[in-house]
């Protein structure tokens, strides 16, 4: 609904007299010229806007689409926390849950300790052999 525009045709004369054909054609030409200027202006504005958006996208910092190291640390902490709560509930107390965790870690670390002991013994034996060879050859 247009409250401020008249219902009369734009080419009607003010005093009710019929408008001349030249006047009507001139009005049509003026409207067509105005529209072409507006269309040119609108297309120029649209092109400038699109150029600006492309430039902004090119300048913008690339988005991170991955999970990242911080997310991995948070996830690991959440899993460990959930496991601790589960053990505390299933063992009846957090103390007994901690003892279960300590026993599991000890049994998992035992093969590594054995391998380290064997490697240490092997290095010690190799050092002794080098000393014996150097003592007998020198």
Secondary structure, 3 states (H helix, E strand, C coil): CCCCCCCCCCCCCCCCCCCCHHHHHHHHHHHHHHHHHHHHHHHHHHHHHHHHHHHHHHHCCCCCCCCHHHHHHHHHHHHHHHHHHHHHHHHCCHHHHHHHHHHHHHHHHHHHHHHHHHHHHHHHHHHHHHHHHHHHHC
